[in-house]
Amino acid sequence: MEIKPLGNRVLVLINKELKTKSGIILSAREESADEKPIKCEVLEVGEKVTEVKKGDKVIINKYCGSTVERVDEFVSKRIIDFKDILLVFKDE
């Protein structure tokens, strides 16, 4: 199934499984009390979005947008409004 956001919407991939530098996997479940923003990857952008592109890494608020597809317990795709993006990582 292909998902194409409309207008100023952005489709992001959220991976809640984090690795430390030594390789230890830390899982941050969505129902946890952790209120930190989430780092995710842009999968698709709507036609009105020019500030980010497919492949960019962005930070979003934890509870913004709607989950459109859950891959597993830790990975999901969410459709968000562009204004919910807090910052963009341009060089990684």
Beta strands, then each sheet from edge to edge (+ up, - down):
strand 1: 9-15
strand 2: 17-19
strand 3: 25-27
strand 4: 38-45
strand 5: 57-60
strand 6: 66-70
strand 7: 75-81
strand 8: 85-89
sheet 1: 6+ 7- 1+ 4- 5+ 8-
sheet 2: 2+ 3-
end
